[in-house]
Amino acid sequence: MFKEQYIRDNEKLHAKETLLMEIKEKNAQQKKNVSRRQKWVRYGAVAAAFVFVIAGAIGVIAASRTNTPQEATQSVSAADTSAVASYDDIYELVEQMQGSYDMGYGGRDGVMVTEEAADSAAMEAPAAEAGSYSANDTATSAVAGTQDYSETNVQVKGVDEADIVKTDGDYIYYVADSQLNILKADGANTRLVSSTPLENDDAWWGYNSEMFVLGDRLMVISQGYSVVWVNDEAGSYENDTEQTKAIIYDISDRSKPVQVVSLGQSGNYVSARMIGEYVYLVTSQYVYNAVRATPATYIPAVSVDDETRLIATGDLLVSGSPQNAAYTVVGSINLRNGAKHASVKAVFGGTSEIYANAEHMLLAISRYDNETKPIEPDKDGKNVQITTGQSSTDLILLGLNEGEITKLASGSVPGSLLNQFSMDEYKDVFRIVTTVDSWTQYIYTDGVDSYDYDSKNYNNLYTLDQNLEILGKIENVAEDEYVQSVRFDGDVGYFVTFRQVDPLFAVDLSNAKTPRILSSLKIPGFSEYLQTYGTGLLFGIGYSADEDTGRTTGVKLSMFDTSDKTDVAELFTENVDADWTIVGGNHHAILANADKNLIAFPADTDYYIYRYDAAKGFVLAAKVDLASDLSSWNLRGLFIGDDFYVLSESGVTVISLSDFTVQTKVKIG
């Protein structure tokens, strides 16, 4: 079965416990003096503080905290996520947050979703269509180990992530410039098979983002707007609302893809995962103009082609004390034969990042909590009003099982997350790395008001059980620095912080209740992305930086020796002839494969392919100039057998892996 294979493959990826070594004695190097808190009068900083204050005021339903930032760890309680009894419950929350006012506008055909229709449209969660997972299917077929082609770079092996490029080893699928391009991959004889314009009519004027491929089915995830009819005392009018569509195509004839169904889901596209046959689509819907008589203005919906239904109350959850009038919508779709959503859940409160494995999806919702004290004299007799605040993250754990989505637990940790790699699950323990931003604002009220502002940040690591309760922690790491990258590898975690130099921390997580730092390596610059590269090696890509100012000076590659976790060392570095790379913001753009000994990525307007040599370090094998393409965001590379394919909006460059010569170029469009 798929999950059994998933578990076996992930066990192979993790560092063995026997590789963990006892921590060495660290003296002054690991003991850091706490820097003095700096105070200054800066109106820009005061303005930023007011933003945080307003964010807290929006969450008026949240109970006020009375703790100092240093006490926050003990005070952050689990975010009690509860179900919704009626749509009115949501409307009242929205009204408390932003008031009820209407601001409708439109001008295109819309879909009428009335309250009566919504009541009768309680989302039926049909039994998941059973079906064994075939090793011949794409996306997760690498698990079987019978192929010689690269897949989308993902966080969890066996859990596919949507991207603009996919391959099944025979064909390459590429979404760019509002069209689906399918190429027959055949080295020097590679050719374009079809270019299919994607949905883009008057009723749907969005853009196409990413896709999945499973056998003869392909899903394009498209983001844009739709229109709902609003009914209020002023009459009826049309109003825009964000929507994401999962458009499924039959590609049994690669030369002529045929659209099968278009499944809509409220909100802007956040991310998606495919586990077996099921795609879990995550969107974020903001509520702008709630009208009580029209639930479609504040309740998310799903659709099949032109038929729209609001999500039933039983599938709506409220995240503890939400600060944002927004939803995280998670819907599941069977890509092989699904004709509608198999299951859907919507969490009121918004989201920032998600993590998913074969059984769980963890939602992270950022928040800022603050407390304003009454005006009172300070030690110098000046009347002052003090407001303190701190970042935190609410967590919601969902269960994923053959398309069914269930709420399992909720919790909270201090600080905010960098990205999805900040979260991980291993042996039933969740591990999370955060950066805590805390601040204090002083308003002196004698005469003309004057302001002072103080802030600090530090970094934490938490381990949590299946109820999302904290088991262990490491706190107050690298004060005044921010997390730049995180990677977990079995019983070891790595994370990088940065201000002027790059501390790479290795953490022993073998005992979830007592995590401990094994080593701390400081070098100039920082890595924005980390990935294990074979046995005992950790690859990083980011930026070199001036040691005195912290100013970045260009793209940098690093290879770390992690064979001794208590003494991680940097083996080689390479300064790439480029100022910027998208890899830190989109890990799908990099291919780092130790078996093929390939490290390939876009930077500036070029695409680079490196080899790694144990004696020489990074060796540049090929460089493809793609200056004619407007955005490097759409640059990808993949290998099939002994050929490497560099894809851009203008075409495909095919390179031989034997001598890295260009075999052919195929124009797209």
N, C-alpha and C positions, 0 to 999 in steps of 0.2 A: 504493500500500500504506500501511497504518497508520503504519509506522515512518518511511517517507519523508515523509509529511505531518507527523509529529511533529517531525522534524528541521527541516523548512522553517519551521514555526511557531515553534519555539524560537529559531531564528536571528533571527527578527524581534523577539523579546523582548529580546535582549541589547544592551547598549550597544555602539556601534561603536567600533573601536579608534581611529578618527580623533578621537573625542571626548576621548580621554585627553590630558591636557596635562602638560607637563613640570613636575616638582615645583618649587615656589617655595622660595626660601631661607627656612628657618625657624631662628630663633635661640633665644632663651630660651623661647619658647612650647612648642617641641617637646622641649626639654631639661628633664627632670624630675629633681628631686633625690630620691634614694632615701630614703624616710622611715625613721626609726629603728624597729627591731623592738621592739615592746612586750612586756614580760614581766610576768606577774602570777600570783598564786596564786589559782586559781579552781576550786573542786571541780567545778562544772558542766562547765568546760572539760576537766578531767581525766577526768570520766566520758565525755565525748565522745571523748577520745583513746583511752580503753579500748575504745570501740566500734570504732574504727578498728583497734586492735591485734587485737581478736577477729576482725574481718573478715579481717585478714591471716593470723591463725592458722588460720582455716577453710581458707584456701588453702595448706595445709601442703605441698602438692606443688609449690608455686612455689619457685623458687630465690631465696635471700635476695639482696637488693641491697646493695651496699657503697658506693653513690654518695650524695653529698649532693644535696638537691633541685636545686641550681643545675646539677649535672652530668647531670640526668636526661635531657635531650634526647639526648645522645649514647648513653645507656645503654639507653634503651627499645628493645628488640629486637622484631622481628616476632613476632606471636602465631602460632606454628606450629599451624595447624589440621589435625588428622589424622582419618582415618576410623577406625571402630570395627570390630574383628574379631569380637567376640561381646558379648552382653548382659552377660556377667560382667565385661568391661572397665569398663562403666558402673557396675555394682554395686560394684566395688572402689573406684572414685573416690568414690562416695557414702558408702561405709563409712569411708573415710579422713576425709571432711569432717564427718560427723555421727554416725558410729557406726551400728550396725544394731539398731534396736529397733522393736517393733511397737506401734501404738496404734490399733487398728481400732475403728470404731463405725459404725453404720448404722441400718437400719430401713425401707429402701425396696427395691423390686426392683432388682437389679443385673444387670450383664452379665458373664458368666464369660469371661475371656480367659486361657487356659492357655498354658504355655510351648510345648506341642506345637502349639497353634493358631497361636501367634506365629511359630514356625519355618516353618510352611507358608504364612504370610501375608506373605512378602517382598513388599513393595509393588512391584507391577508399574507401571512408569512407561509407560503406553500412549502410542503416537504421538499427538501433539497433533492434535485434529480440525481439519482445515484449513478455512479459510473467510475470504473477503474481508471487510474491515471496511466497513460501510455508513454513509454520512454521515447516514442517517436515524435511526441509533441514538442514544440519549441518552448522556449522560455525556461522551463525547469528540466529539460531533458538532459542537461549536463550532469545531473545527479547520477545518472546511470553510468557515466564515465565512458560512453561508447562513441563520442563525437570528437571532432577536431576543429571546432570553431568557437569563437568567443561569444559571450553573452553580455547583456547589460551589467555593468558594475553595480552590485547590490550590497546591502549591509548584511543580510542574512541569507546564506546559501539555501537555495530551494524556495525562496520567497522572491518572486520576480517583481521588479519595479518598472513602472511605465517609463518609456523614453521615446525619443523621436526616431530612433533606429532600432531595428530588430533583424535577426537573421535566423533561418532554420538550417543553415549549412548549404542549401541549394539556392535560395533566393535571399535578396536583401530588400527590406521594406524601410522606406524613408519618408517621413512626413515633413514637408517644408513648403513654404510659399503657397499654402492653401491647396495642396494637392498630395495625393498618395502616390509615391513612386515605387515601382517594383522592378528590381533588376535581377536578371539571371547571373549568378556569380560563377564565372568560369575563367578566372585569371585574365590572360590577354584577350580572351574572347567574350569578356563580360559585356552584356548588352542590356539596354532598357527595354523591359517587356511592356509596361503600361504606366501611364500617368493619369490618374483619376482625379478630376476636380472634386473637392470636398464641399459639403453642404455650406452654402453661403448665399442665402436668398434674403428677400426683404423682411421676412419674419425671423431670420436668424443671421445676425450680422457680427458674429463673434469670430474667434480665430481657433485654429486647430493646434492642440498642444502635443499630446503624446499618444502612445498606443501600446497594445499587447497583440501577440500572435499566438494562436493555439491551433495547430493542425491547419485546417482549411477555413478557419475563422480568424478575423482580424477586427480589433476594436480601436477606433479612433476616439480619443477623448477631446472634446471640443468645448471651448468656453466662450460664453457670450451673454446675451440678454434675451429675455422673453417679456411678454406683456400680460398683465392681469387686469381684469375690470374691477374697478373700485366702486362700491356703492355706499354713499353717505347722504347726508341731508342735502348736499348741493347737487345730487344727482349721480349719474354714472360717468366715469371717465377712465382712460387707460393709464397704466402706470408701469414703468420699467422695473424689472426685477432680475437679479443675476441668476444665471442657470448654467449648469454644466451638462453636456450630453455625452453619452456613451453610444457611439454609432457603430453597429456591428455589420461587417461585410462578409459575404461568402466569397472566398478567394480560391475556390477549387479550380477555377480557370484564372490563372494569374494575369492573363492578358485582358481580362474583363471583370474586375471586382463588381459584385452586385450587393447593394445595400439590403440588409435583411430587416433591421429594426433600429429605431432611434429611441434610446431610453434616457429621459431627462431627470435631473436632480437639482434641487434648488442650491444656489450658492456659487461662489467662485471656486475653481479647482484648486485643491491643496496638494493632494498626492493620491497614489493608488498602488495597490499590491495585488498580485495574482498568486493564489495558493491552490495548486491543483487546477481545477476547471473554473474556480470562482475568482472574479475580480472584486476587490473591495475598494470602492470609490469614495474618497473623502473630499468633502466640499465645505466651504465656510460661507454662511449666509448672514449678512448684516440686516437688521431691521431698521428701516429709516422712518417710514411714515405709516404707523400702525393705525388702522381704522377698524374699530370693534366689529362693525357689521360685515366686514370683509376679512375673514381669517387668513385669506391668501396673502394679505399684506404683512402678517407676522407669524405665520405658520409655514414651514417648508413643505414642499410638495415633490412628488415623483410623477413621471409621465411615461406613457408608451405612445410613441408617435405624437398624435395630436390630443390624446386623452390624458388629462391631468387629474391627479388625486392628492389631496392633502394627507400628510402623514398623520396617522391615528394617534390619539392621546396616549394609548398604551405604549407607543414607541417614542414618546417624547420624555426626555429626562432633564432635570435642572441640576446644574453643577453647584452644589453648596450655596454660596452667596455670590452669584455672578456679578461681575463688574461691567460686562459688555452686553449690549442687546444684540447678540449674535449667536448663531448655532454652528456646531460641528455636525455635519450630516454624514453618516457612514451607511452606504448602501452596497449590497452584494448582488452580483449578476453572474449567472452561469454563462461563460463565453461560448461553450460548445453548443448549447441548445437553448439558452435562456431567452424568453420572450418578454420578460418583465423582471423587476427587482425580486429577488428571492427573499430578502429581508432588508430592513432599514431601521436605523436608530438615529435620533437627532438629540444632541446634548446642547441645552441652552447655556451659553456662557463663552462660546468661542473656543478657538484652539490656536496653538502656535506651532507645535511639532508633533509628529506621530512616530511610533516604533511598532513594528509588527514582526511576528514570527509565525510559525505554522498554526499556533493555537491562540495567540493573544494579539490584541492591538492596544497599545498604551497611548492615550491622548494626554498631551501636556497643554495646560491653559495658563498663560502668564497673567500675573496680577501684581498690583502695587497696593500695599496696605499702609495707612498712615494714621497718626493720632495728633490732634491739635489740643494743646493744654490751654487753660485759661490764662489771661494776662496776669503776670505777677512780677514782683521785683526780682532781679538777679542778684548776684553777690555784690555788685557795685551799686545796687539801689536803682538801676534802670528798669523801667517797666518793659517787659518783653513777652511776646507770645511765641511759643516754641512749637513747631510742627516737625515730627519725625516720621520717616517712612522707610520702607524696605520692599525689595522685590521678593516674590515667591511664585511657586508654580503648583497649581492644582493638577492632580493626576486622576484619570479615569481609566479603569481596566475593562476592556471588552473581551468576551470570549468569541472565538471564531471556530465554527465547526460545520464544514460542508455547506457554507453559505449562510448558516444561521448566526445571528449576532445577538449576544446577550451581555448585559451589564453584570460584572462580577464584583468589582470593588472600587473604592475611591480613596484618595489620600492627598497629601500635600507635603512639599519640601521647601525650605528656604532657597531663594535664588531663582535665576532664570537659566534657560538652556540655550546652548549655542545652536544645535541642530539635532537631527535624528540620531546621530552617532553619540550624543550625550546620554542616550538610554540604551539599555541592554538587559537581556534576561539569560541566566545560565544556572542550571540545576535548581530551578524554581525560585531563584533570587533575582530581583531586579536591582540593577546598579545605575546610578544617575550622578552625573557631574554637573554642577551649577556654578554660576557666578552671582554673588550677592551684591546688589547695589543698595547701600543705605545712605540716607541723607538727613540733614537737620536744617531747618530754616528758622531764622530768628527775625522777628519783626519788632523793632523797638518803637514804642508808641508815644514817647515823650516828645511833644511838639510835632514836627514833620516826621512822618514815619521813615525809618531807615532799615536797611536789610543787611543780613549777613547769612552766609550759606556755607555749610560744611558737608562734605561727602567722603565716603570711603567705599572700597569694594574689596572683596576677597573671594576665594573659591572653596567649594565643598564637594565632597563625594559621599553619597549615601547608598546603603544597601537596604532593600525593603523586601518583606515577605509577600506572599500571595494576597494578603489583605491590604497591601500597600502601607503597612506599618513599618517604621524605621527599625532596622535591626542593628546597624552599625554606621559609623560616620567618621570622616576625617574633615575637619573644618579649619577655617582661617588659613588657607594655603595661599601663598603668593599674593600678599596684600598689595593693592593698587595695580594689579595686573588682571587681564581678562583671558578666559579660556579661548584658545584659537583652534584647537582640534582635540578629538577624543577617539580612542579606539580600544575596544575590549577584546581580549583574546583568552578565552577560558578563565582560568584563575588569576589572570593578570590584566590590569587596566593601564592604559597609557593616556596621558593628557598633557597638552602643551599650553602654557600661559605666556603672556608677552607684555612687556613694557619697553625695554631696551635690549634685553637679551632673551634667549629662548630657553626656559627651563622645561625639559622633558621629564615628566614624573612617571615612574613605574610603581604600580601599587599592587601589593599582595591582597587578593580577594578570596583566598582559599577558605578563610574563616569569615563568613559574612558578618559576624558580630564584632569582629576586631580587624577591620581593614587597616593596612599600614603601608606607609611609603617605603619602598625598597631602595630607590635611588632617585637622584635629581641631577640632571645633566644640563648645564648652562652653556649655550653657544650663541653667537650673534644671529639675529633673525628669528624666524619661527616657521613652523609647518602648519599649513591650513588643512591638510589632509594627511591621514596616516593609514597605512595598510601593511599587514604582515607580508613578507616577501620570501617564501620558502622557510626553512628551519633556521631559527635564531637570528632572523633579520627583520627589521622594521623600516619600511620606506616612508619618506615624508616629502611632500611638495608644498612650497610656500614662498617665502621671500627672505632674502638677505636684508640686513638692516645695519645702520650705523650704530655702533655700541654706545656712543655718547648721546645721540639725539633720538634714536629709535626710528629714524626715517628709513623707509624701505628703499632698497637700491636695485631691485630686480628679482626675477623669479629664481628660486633656488631649489635644487634637489638634494636630499640627504638620505644616506643609508646608515642605519644604526645597528650595532651589534647588541642583540638582546639575549645572547646565550647565557649570560650571567645577569639575572634581573636586578641584582644588587649593585651592579656596576655597568650600567648601560653606557656604551661608547659610540661616538660618531666615527664611522669608518671612512666614508667619502662624502664629499659635497661636489656639486656642480652648479656653477652660475650660468643659467640659461640666458641667451642673448635676447631677452624679452623683458618688458616692464610689468606685464600683467597676464594672469591666466584665470579662467573661469572655474578651474577645478575646485577651489575652496567653496564656491557657491553652488556648484553642481557636480557631484562626484560621478555622474554618468558620463562626463566628458573624458575621464581618464581610463586607460586600460593598463593595468599592471599585472602581468601574468608571469609568475616565476617559472612555470613549466616551459613556456615558450621563450622565456627570458626577454620579455618585451615590456617597456614602459613608454607609453605613447599618450600624447595629450596636445591640445591646442594652447598657444600662448601668443599674444598680440595677433598678428594676421598670418601666423605660420602654424603648421602642424609638425610636431617633433616626434621622432621615434628613437628611443635609446635602448641599448643593451647594457647589462650590468656585468662587469668583469671583477671577479674576486680579487685580482691583483691590481687592476687599473682603475676600478671604479666605474663611473658612468661613461659610456662611449656612444657618441651620436652616430646613429646608423643612417638616418634619412631626415630630411627637412623639406616639407612641401609648402610652397608659397601660395597662400590663399587670400591675398590682398584684394582680389576682385569681389570677394564675398563681404557683404556689409556687416554681418554679425558673426563673431566666433562662437556665440552661444549655440549655433546650429552645426558646429563642426564635431564630427565623431569619427572614430576609427575602429576597425574590427579585423580579425583574421579568420580566414577559412582555409584550412590546410596550410599550404606553403605560400599563400598570397595574403597581402594586407590591403585593406580597402579604406581610403580616406574619403569621407563624404562631406560635401558642402552643398549649399543651395545651387551652385552653378554646375556641379557634376561630381563624378567619382574618379579618384585617381587610384589605379591599381599598381601595387608595388610588390616585387618579388622578395620573399623573405630569405632567399638564398644569397642574393647579392645586393638587395635593396635598390635595384634599378626600376624605373617606371616602365611598366608593361603597356599600359594603355590609359587613356582618359575618356570617360563617357559623359557626354553632356546630358544634363537634366533640364526638362522644360522646353 
